[in-house]
Amino acid sequence: MPTPARLRDSTEILLPKTAIEGIREELEERFMLTILAEDCRVRIIGSPVEIKGASDFLARNGVAIE
């Protein structure tokens, strides 16, 4: 049985707000995601397949994901 933390890791990405400036529109066009703005960060939520694709896209655009 997967743990909640493991499921969360495969369905969301947390980044500083500035990390997706200039690529947010393309990110939303390419992938079925929900992007929530919080205080100083964004929470990108999607299915494991969409999150994997979005993660690869972000990496290709120089966004480091920890």
PyMOL Python script that loads the backbone (N, CA, C, O; Angstrom):
from pymol import cmd

cmd.read_pdbstr("""\
ATOM      1  N   MET A   1       0.842  -1.182   0.000  1.00  0.00           N
ATOM      2  CA  MET A   1       0.000   0.000   0.000  1.00  0.00           C
ATOM      3  C   MET A   1       0.886   1.244   0.000  1.00  0.00           C
ATOM      4  O   MET A   1       1.763   1.365   0.855  1.00  0.00           O
ATOM      5  N   PRO A   2       0.679   2.174  -0.941  1.00  0.00           N
ATOM      6  CA  PRO A   2       1.499   3.383  -0.964  1.00  0.00           C
ATOM      7  C   PRO A   2       1.183   4.301   0.221  1.00  0.00           C
ATOM      8  O   PRO A   2       0.059   4.339   0.722  1.00  0.00           O
ATOM      9  N   THR A   3       2.186   5.020   0.642  1.00  0.00           N
ATOM     10  CA  THR A   3       1.997   5.972   1.737  1.00  0.00           C
ATOM     11  C   THR A   3       1.462   7.292   1.183  1.00  0.00           C
ATOM     12  O   THR A   3       1.656   7.585   0.003  1.00  0.00           O
ATOM     13  N   PRO A   4       0.791   8.092   2.015  1.00  0.00           N
ATOM     14  CA  PRO A   4       0.304   9.390   1.544  1.00  0.00           C
ATOM     15  C   PRO A   4       1.426  10.276   0.989  1.00  0.00           C
ATOM     16  O   PRO A   4       1.227  10.961  -0.015  1.00  0.00           O
ATOM     17  N   ALA A   5       2.580  10.268   1.618  1.00  0.00           N
ATOM     18  CA  ALA A   5       3.689  11.092   1.145  1.00  0.00           C
ATOM     19  C   ALA A   5       4.130  10.669  -0.248  1.00  0.00           C
ATOM     20  O   ALA A   5       4.423  11.512  -1.096  1.00  0.00           O
ATOM     21  N   ARG A   6       4.177   9.373  -0.481  1.00  0.00           N
ATOM     22  CA  ARG A   6       4.582   8.872  -1.805  1.00  0.00           C
ATOM     23  C   ARG A   6       3.552   9.258  -2.874  1.00  0.00           C
ATOM     24  O   ARG A   6       3.919   9.662  -3.978  1.00  0.00           O
ATOM     25  N   LEU A   7       2.272   9.133  -2.543  1.00  0.00           N
ATOM     26  CA  LEU A   7       1.238   9.549  -3.489  1.00  0.00           C
ATOM     27  C   LEU A   7       1.319  11.040  -3.775  1.00  0.00           C
ATOM     28  O   LEU A   7       1.181  11.460  -4.924  1.00  0.00           O
ATOM     29  N   ARG A   8       1.540  11.835  -2.751  1.00  0.00           N
ATOM     30  CA  ARG A   8       1.647  13.281  -2.906  1.00  0.00           C
ATOM     31  C   ARG A   8       2.823  13.628  -3.803  1.00  0.00           C
ATOM     32  O   ARG A   8       2.711  14.510  -4.654  1.00  0.00           O
ATOM     33  N   ASP A   9       3.945  12.949  -3.625  1.00  0.00           N
ATOM     34  CA  ASP A   9       5.123  13.206  -4.452  1.00  0.00           C
ATOM     35  C   ASP A   9       4.854  12.929  -5.923  1.00  0.00           C
ATOM     36  O   ASP A   9       5.454  13.566  -6.790  1.00  0.00           O
ATOM     37  N   SER A  10       3.969  11.996  -6.215  1.00  0.00           N
ATOM     38  CA  SER A  10       3.697  11.659  -7.604  1.00  0.00           C
ATOM     39  C   SER A  10       2.541  12.455  -8.198  1.00  0.00           C
ATOM     40  O   SER A  10       2.240  12.313  -9.383  1.00  0.00           O
ATOM     41  N   THR A  11       1.889  13.292  -7.390  1.00  0.00           N
ATOM     42  CA  THR A  11       0.743  14.052  -7.906  1.00  0.00           C
ATOM     43  C   THR A  11       0.860  15.563  -7.714  1.00  0.00           C
ATOM     44  O   THR A  11      -0.058  16.299  -8.074  1.00  0.00           O
ATOM     45  N   GLU A  12       1.966  16.032  -7.156  1.00  0.00           N
ATOM     46  CA  GLU A  12       2.116  17.480  -7.014  1.00  0.00           C
ATOM     47  C   GLU A  12       3.578  17.894  -7.003  1.00  0.00           C
ATOM     48  O   GLU A  12       4.476  17.124  -6.662  1.00  0.00           O
ATOM     49  N   ILE A  13       3.773  19.152  -7.394  1.00  0.00           N
ATOM     50  CA  ILE A  13       5.099  19.770  -7.385  1.00  0.00           C
ATOM     51  C   ILE A  13       4.946  21.099  -6.650  1.00  0.00           C
ATOM     52  O   ILE A  13       4.024  21.861  -6.938  1.00  0.00           O
ATOM     53  N   LEU A  14       5.826  21.377  -5.719  1.00  0.00           N
ATOM     54  CA  LEU A  14       5.847  22.660  -5.017  1.00  0.00           C
ATOM     55  C   LEU A  14       7.072  23.440  -5.481  1.00  0.00           C
ATOM     56  O   LEU A  14       8.190  22.925  -5.473  1.00  0.00           O
ATOM     57  N   LEU A  15       6.849  24.687  -5.885  1.00  0.00           N
ATOM     58  CA  LEU A  15       7.936  25.536  -6.377  1.00  0.00           C
ATOM     59  C   LEU A  15       7.742  26.964  -5.906  1.00  0.00           C
ATOM     60  O   LEU A  15       6.626  27.361  -5.572  1.00  0.00           O
ATOM     61  N   PRO A  16       8.825  27.749  -5.877  1.00  0.00           N
ATOM     62  CA  PRO A  16       8.658  29.183  -5.628  1.00  0.00           C
ATOM     63  C   PRO A  16       7.838  29.791  -6.772  1.00  0.00           C
ATOM     64  O   PRO A  16       7.937  29.331  -7.909  1.00  0.00           O
ATOM     65  N   LYS A  17       7.036  30.811  -6.487  1.00  0.00           N
ATOM     66  CA  LYS A  17       6.203  31.444  -7.508  1.00  0.00           C
ATOM     67  C   LYS A  17       7.011  31.859  -8.733  1.00  0.00           C
ATOM     68  O   LYS A  17       6.554  31.727  -9.868  1.00  0.00           O
ATOM     69  N   THR A  18       8.205  32.355  -8.489  1.00  0.00           N
ATOM     70  CA  THR A  18       9.010  32.875  -9.595  1.00  0.00           C
ATOM     71  C   THR A  18       9.527  31.786 -10.523  1.00  0.00           C
ATOM     72  O   THR A  18       9.963  32.085 -11.635  1.00  0.00           O
ATOM     73  N   ALA A  19       9.489  30.533 -10.094  1.00  0.00           N
ATOM     74  CA  ALA A  19      10.055  29.438 -10.884  1.00  0.00           C
ATOM     75  C   ALA A  19       9.335  29.221 -12.209  1.00  0.00           C
ATOM     76  O   ALA A  19       9.951  28.781 -13.180  1.00  0.00           O
ATOM     77  N   ILE A  20       8.031  29.527 -12.262  1.00  0.00           N
ATOM     78  CA  ILE A  20       7.309  29.265 -13.508  1.00  0.00           C
ATOM     79  C   ILE A  20       6.935  30.542 -14.263  1.00  0.00           C
ATOM     80  O   ILE A  20       6.148  30.501 -15.209  1.00  0.00           O
ATOM     81  N   GLU A  21       7.496  31.665 -13.846  1.00  0.00           N
ATOM     82  CA  GLU A  21       7.244  32.906 -14.567  1.00  0.00           C
ATOM     83  C   GLU A  21       7.736  32.756 -16.000  1.00  0.00           C
ATOM     84  O   GLU A  21       8.850  32.289 -16.234  1.00  0.00           O
ATOM     85  N   GLY A  22       6.922  33.143 -16.935  1.00  0.00           N
ATOM     86  CA  GLY A  22       7.289  33.074 -18.337  1.00  0.00           C
ATOM     87  C   GLY A  22       6.980  31.739 -19.006  1.00  0.00           C
ATOM     88  O   GLY A  22       7.008  31.651 -20.234  1.00  0.00           O
ATOM     89  N   ILE A  23       6.685  30.695 -18.225  1.00  0.00           N
ATOM     90  CA  ILE A  23       6.357  29.400 -18.819  1.00  0.00           C
ATOM     91  C   ILE A  23       5.039  28.835 -18.294  1.00  0.00           C
ATOM     92  O   ILE A  23       4.626  27.744 -18.689  1.00  0.00           O
ATOM     93  N   ARG A  24       4.388  29.570 -17.415  1.00  0.00           N
ATOM     94  CA  ARG A  24       3.140  29.058 -16.828  1.00  0.00           C
ATOM     95  C   ARG A  24       2.081  28.777 -17.889  1.00  0.00           C
ATOM     96  O   ARG A  24       1.435  27.730 -17.853  1.00  0.00           O
ATOM     97  N   GLU A  25       1.894  29.699 -18.832  1.00  0.00           N
ATOM     98  CA  GLU A  25       0.871  29.505 -19.862  1.00  0.00           C
ATOM     99  C   GLU A  25       1.141  28.253 -20.681  1.00  0.00           C
ATOM    100  O   GLU A  25       0.228  27.463 -20.923  1.00  0.00           O
ATOM    101  N   GLU A  26       2.376  28.063 -21.109  1.00  0.00           N
ATOM    102  CA  GLU A  26       2.718  26.881 -21.888  1.00  0.00           C
ATOM    103  C   GLU A  26       2.532  25.610 -21.057  1.00  0.00           C
ATOM    104  O   GLU A  26       2.064  24.592 -21.564  1.00  0.00           O
ATOM    105  N   LEU A  27       2.899  25.679 -19.794  1.00  0.00           N
ATOM    106  CA  LEU A  27       2.725  24.542 -18.892  1.00  0.00           C
ATOM    107  C   LEU A  27       1.243  24.155 -18.809  1.00  0.00           C
ATOM    108  O   LEU A  27       0.898  22.975 -18.876  1.00  0.00           O
ATOM    109  N   GLU A  28       0.382  25.151 -18.663  1.00  0.00           N
ATOM    110  CA  GLU A  28      -1.055  24.894 -18.566  1.00  0.00           C
ATOM    111  C   GLU A  28      -1.641  24.414 -19.897  1.00  0.00           C
ATOM    112  O   GLU A  28      -2.597  23.639 -19.901  1.00  0.00           O
ATOM    113  N   GLU A  29      -1.084  24.860 -21.019  1.00  0.00           N
ATOM    114  CA  GLU A  29      -1.565  24.425 -22.328  1.00  0.00           C
ATOM    115  C   GLU A  29      -1.171  22.982 -22.624  1.00  0.00           C
ATOM    116  O   GLU A  29      -1.960  22.233 -23.201  1.00  0.00           O
ATOM    117  N   ARG A  30       0.028  22.590 -22.239  1.00  0.00           N
ATOM    118  CA  ARG A  30       0.554  21.263 -22.560  1.00  0.00           C
ATOM    119  C   ARG A  30       0.020  20.155 -21.655  1.00  0.00           C
ATOM    120  O   ARG A  30      -0.106  19.008 -22.084  1.00  0.00           O
ATOM    121  N   PHE A  31      -0.294  20.495 -20.406  1.00  0.00           N
ATOM    122  CA  PHE A  31      -0.631  19.472 -19.420  1.00  0.00           C
ATOM    123  C   PHE A  31      -1.942  19.808 -18.716  1.00  0.00           C
ATOM    124  O   PHE A  31      -2.297  20.977 -18.562  1.00  0.00           O
ATOM    125  N   MET A  32      -2.655  18.768 -18.293  1.00  0.00           N
ATOM    126  CA  MET A  32      -3.891  18.926 -17.526  1.00  0.00           C
ATOM    127  C   MET A  32      -3.504  19.058 -16.052  1.00  0.00           C
ATOM    128  O   MET A  32      -3.355  18.061 -15.345  1.00  0.00           O
ATOM    129  N   LEU A  33      -3.345  20.292 -15.607  1.00  0.00           N
ATOM    130  CA  LEU A  33      -2.859  20.561 -14.256  1.00  0.00           C
ATOM    131  C   LEU A  33      -3.739  21.586 -13.569  1.00  0.00           C
ATOM    132  O   LEU A  33      -4.456  22.348 -14.217  1.00  0.00           O
ATOM    133  N   THR A  34      -3.674  21.592 -12.263  1.00  0.00           N
ATOM    134  CA  THR A  34      -4.222  22.668 -11.455  1.00  0.00           C
ATOM    135  C   THR A  34      -3.033  23.364 -10.827  1.00  0.00           C
ATOM    136  O   THR A  34      -2.197  22.725 -10.187  1.00  0.00           O
ATOM    137  N   ILE A  35      -2.956  24.677 -11.008  1.00  0.00           N
ATOM    138  CA  ILE A  35      -1.846  25.447 -10.430  1.00  0.00           C
ATOM    139  C   ILE A  35      -2.434  26.410  -9.414  1.00  0.00           C
ATOM    140  O   ILE A  35      -3.194  27.316  -9.756  1.00  0.00           O
ATOM    141  N   LEU A  36      -2.066  26.196  -8.157  1.00  0.00           N
ATOM    142  CA  LEU A  36      -2.576  27.012  -7.055  1.00  0.00           C
ATOM    143  C   LEU A  36      -1.465  27.916  -6.547  1.00  0.00           C
ATOM    144  O   LEU A  36      -0.380  27.448  -6.200  1.00  0.00           O
ATOM    145  N   ALA A  37      -1.743  29.210  -6.504  1.00  0.00           N
ATOM    146  CA  ALA A  37      -0.788  30.162  -5.950  1.00  0.00           C
ATOM    147  C   ALA A  37      -0.993  30.234  -4.445  1.00  0.00           C
ATOM    148  O   ALA A  37      -2.103  30.473  -3.969  1.00  0.00           O
ATOM    149  N   GLU A  38       0.072  30.028  -3.710  1.00  0.00           N
ATOM    150  CA  GLU A  38       0.048  30.160  -2.257  1.00  0.00           C
ATOM    151  C   GLU A  38       0.939  31.349  -1.908  1.00  0.00           C
ATOM    152  O   GLU A  38       1.339  32.087  -2.808  1.00  0.00           O
ATOM    153  N   ASP A  39       1.258  31.556  -0.648  1.00  0.00           N
ATOM    154  CA  ASP A  39       2.004  32.728  -0.217  1.00  0.00           C
ATOM    155  C   ASP A  39       3.189  33.050  -1.124  1.00  0.00           C
ATOM    156  O   ASP A  39       3.150  34.033  -1.865  1.00  0.00           O
ATOM    157  N   CYS A  40       4.209  32.258  -1.075  1.00  0.00           N
ATOM    158  CA  CYS A  40       5.405  32.542  -1.870  1.00  0.00           C
ATOM    159  C   CYS A  40       5.752  31.381  -2.795  1.00  0.00           C
ATOM    160  O   CYS A  40       6.873  31.288  -3.296  1.00  0.00           O
ATOM    161  N   ARG A  41       4.779  30.496  -3.017  1.00  0.00           N
ATOM    162  CA  ARG A  41       5.048  29.343  -3.870  1.00  0.00           C
ATOM    163  C   ARG A  41       3.805  28.979  -4.682  1.00  0.00           C
ATOM    164  O   ARG A  41       2.714  29.503  -4.457  1.00  0.00           O
ATOM    165  N   VAL A  42       4.006  28.068  -5.628  1.00  0.00           N
ATOM    166  CA  VAL A  42       2.889  27.509  -6.385  1.00  0.00           C
ATOM    167  C   VAL A  42       2.858  26.010  -6.142  1.00  0.00           C
ATOM    168  O   VAL A  42       3.889  25.360  -5.968  1.00  0.00           O
ATOM    169  N   ARG A  43       1.666  25.496  -6.138  1.00  0.00           N
ATOM    170  CA  ARG A  43       1.445  24.050  -5.998  1.00  0.00           C
ATOM    171  C   ARG A  43       0.853  23.590  -7.321  1.00  0.00           C
ATOM    172  O   ARG A  43      -0.233  24.022  -7.708  1.00  0.00           O
ATOM    173  N   ILE A  44       1.570  22.711  -8.011  1.00  0.00           N
ATOM    174  CA  ILE A  44       1.125  22.167  -9.287  1.00  0.00           C
ATOM    175  C   ILE A  44       0.601  20.764  -9.012  1.00  0.00           C
ATOM    176  O   ILE A  44       1.331  19.903  -8.520  1.00  0.00           O
ATOM    177  N   ILE A  45      -0.669  20.542  -9.332  1.00  0.00           N
ATOM    178  CA  ILE A  45      -1.328  19.283  -9.006  1.00  0.00           C
ATOM    179  C   ILE A  45      -1.849  18.628 -10.285  1.00  0.00           C
ATOM    180  O   ILE A  45      -2.413  19.294 -11.153  1.00  0.00           O
ATOM    181  N   GLY A  46      -1.650  17.319 -10.383  1.00  0.00           N
ATOM    182  CA  GLY A  46      -2.151  16.582 -11.533  1.00  0.00           C
ATOM    183  C   GLY A  46      -1.995  15.091 -11.317  1.00  0.00           C
ATOM    184  O   GLY A  46      -1.536  14.643 -10.267  1.00  0.00           O
ATOM    185  N   SER A  47      -2.383  14.336 -12.324  1.00  0.00           N
ATOM    186  CA  SER A  47      -2.223  12.879 -12.243  1.00  0.00           C
ATOM    187  C   SER A  47      -0.732  12.555 -12.279  1.00  0.00           C
ATOM    188  O   SER A  47       0.071  13.391 -12.695  1.00  0.00           O
ATOM    189  N   PRO A  48      -0.354  11.360 -11.850  1.00  0.00           N
ATOM    190  CA  PRO A  48       1.061  10.993 -11.903  1.00  0.00           C
ATOM    191  C   PRO A  48       1.668  11.129 -13.305  1.00  0.00           C
ATOM    192  O   PRO A  48       2.820  11.539 -13.442  1.00  0.00           O
ATOM    193  N   VAL A  49       0.904  10.789 -14.338  1.00  0.00           N
ATOM    194  CA  VAL A  49       1.406  10.917 -15.716  1.00  0.00           C
ATOM    195  C   VAL A  49       1.618  12.383 -16.072  1.00  0.00           C
ATOM    196  O   VAL A  49       2.648  12.735 -16.647  1.00  0.00           O
ATOM    197  N   GLU A  50       0.666  13.234 -15.741  1.00  0.00           N
ATOM    198  CA  GLU A  50       0.785  14.670 -16.047  1.00  0.00           C
ATOM    199  C   GLU A  50       1.914  15.308 -15.239  1.00  0.00           C
ATOM    200  O   GLU A  50       2.655  16.140 -15.764  1.00  0.00           O
ATOM    201  N   ILE A  51       2.051  14.931 -13.978  1.00  0.00           N
ATOM    202  CA  ILE A  51       3.121  15.479 -13.145  1.00  0.00           C
ATOM    203  C   ILE A  51       4.489  15.070 -13.694  1.00  0.00           C
ATOM    204  O   ILE A  51       5.419  15.877 -13.700  1.00  0.00           O
ATOM    205  N   LYS A  52       4.617  13.841 -14.148  1.00  0.00           N
ATOM    206  CA  LYS A  52       5.880  13.391 -14.731  1.00  0.00           C
ATOM    207  C   LYS A  52       6.209  14.215 -15.975  1.00  0.00           C
ATOM    208  O   LYS A  52       7.339  14.678 -16.130  1.00  0.00           O
ATOM    209  N   GLY A  53       5.240  14.400 -16.850  1.00  0.00           N
ATOM    210  CA  GLY A  53       5.448  15.210 -18.045  1.00  0.00           C
ATOM    211  C   GLY A  53       5.775  16.659 -17.707  1.00  0.00           C
ATOM    212  O   GLY A  53       6.667  17.261 -18.304  1.00  0.00           O
ATOM    213  N   ALA A  54       5.046  17.211 -16.744  1.00  0.00           N
ATOM    214  CA  ALA A  54       5.289  18.592 -16.323  1.00  0.00           C
ATOM    215  C   ALA A  54       6.670  18.732 -15.692  1.00  0.00           C
ATOM    216  O   ALA A  54       7.361  19.726 -15.919  1.00  0.00           O
ATOM    217  N   SER A  55       7.067  17.750 -14.911  1.00  0.00           N
ATOM    218  CA  SER A  55       8.394  17.756 -14.285  1.00  0.00           C
ATOM    219  C   SER A  55       9.487  17.749 -15.349  1.00  0.00           C
ATOM    220  O   SER A  55      10.458  18.499 -15.251  1.00  0.00           O
ATOM    221  N   ASP A  56       9.329  16.904 -16.365  1.00  0.00           N
ATOM    222  CA  ASP A  56      10.300  16.862 -17.463  1.00  0.00           C
ATOM    223  C   ASP A  56      10.327  18.192 -18.211  1.00  0.00           C
ATOM    224  O   ASP A  56      11.401  18.690 -18.549  1.00  0.00           O
ATOM    225  N   PHE A  57       9.158  18.769 -18.471  1.00  0.00           N
ATOM    226  CA  PHE A  57       9.059  20.066 -19.139  1.00  0.00           C
ATOM    227  C   PHE A  57       9.761  21.143 -18.331  1.00  0.00           C
ATOM    228  O   PHE A  57      10.528  21.936 -18.877  1.00  0.00           O
ATOM    229  N   LEU A  58       9.500  21.173 -17.032  1.00  0.00           N
ATOM    230  CA  LEU A  58      10.133  22.165 -16.173  1.00  0.00           C
ATOM    231  C   LEU A  58      11.648  22.012 -16.176  1.00  0.00           C
ATOM    232  O   LEU A  58      12.379  23.001 -16.242  1.00  0.00           O
ATOM    233  N   ALA A  59      12.111  20.778 -16.105  1.00  0.00           N
ATOM    234  CA  ALA A  59      13.558  20.525 -16.114  1.00  0.00           C
ATOM    235  C   ALA A  59      14.181  21.009 -17.420  1.00  0.00           C
ATOM    236  O   ALA A  59      15.259  21.602 -17.406  1.00  0.00           O
ATOM    237  N   ARG A  60      13.519  20.766 -18.543  1.00  0.00           N
ATOM    238  CA  ARG A  60      14.032  21.229 -19.843  1.00  0.00           C
ATOM    239  C   ARG A  60      14.078  22.753 -19.914  1.00  0.00           C
ATOM    240  O   ARG A  60      14.845  23.320 -20.692  1.00  0.00           O
ATOM    241  N   ASN A  61      13.263  23.407 -19.106  1.00  0.00           N
ATOM    242  CA  ASN A  61      13.229  24.866 -19.087  1.00  0.00           C
ATOM    243  C   ASN A  61      14.038  25.452 -17.927  1.00  0.00           C
ATOM    244  O   ASN A  61      13.878  26.623 -17.584  1.00  0.00           O
ATOM    245  N   GLY A  62      14.898  24.641 -17.332  1.00  0.00           N
ATOM    246  CA  GLY A  62      15.814  25.135 -16.314  1.00  0.00           C
ATOM    247  C   GLY A  62      15.254  25.274 -14.915  1.00  0.00           C
ATOM    248  O   GLY A  62      15.870  25.918 -14.066  1.00  0.00           O
ATOM    249  N   VAL A  63      14.096  24.681 -14.657  1.00  0.00           N
ATOM    250  CA  VAL A  63      13.505  24.757 -13.322  1.00  0.00           C
ATOM    251  C   VAL A  63      13.926  23.529 -12.538  1.00  0.00           C
ATOM    252  O   VAL A  63      13.608  22.400 -12.910  1.00  0.00           O
ATOM    253  N   ALA A  64      14.642  23.758 -11.453  1.00  0.00           N
ATOM    254  CA  ALA A  64      15.108  22.653 -10.598  1.00  0.00           C
ATOM    255  C   ALA A  64      13.982  22.191  -9.686  1.00  0.00           C
ATOM    256  O   ALA A  64      13.355  22.993  -8.993  1.00  0.00           O
ATOM    257  N   ILE A  65      13.736  20.889  -9.697  1.00  0.00           N
ATOM    258  CA  ILE A  65      12.701  20.302  -8.846  1.00  0.00           C
ATOM    259  C   ILE A  65      13.397  19.409  -7.835  1.00  0.00           C
ATOM    260  O   ILE A  65      14.154  18.509  -8.199  1.00  0.00           O
ATOM    261  N   GLU A  66      13.133  19.668  -6.559  1.00  0.00           N
ATOM    262  CA  GLU A  66      13.771  18.899  -5.484  1.00  0.00           C
ATOM    263  C   GLU A  66      12.893  17.788  -5.010  1.00  0.00           C
ATOM    264  O   GLU A  66      13.274  17.041  -4.108  1.00  0.00           O
TER     265      GLU A  66
END
""", "prot")
cmd.dss("prot")
cmd.show_as("cartoon", "prot")
cmd.util.cbc("prot")
cmd.orient("prot")
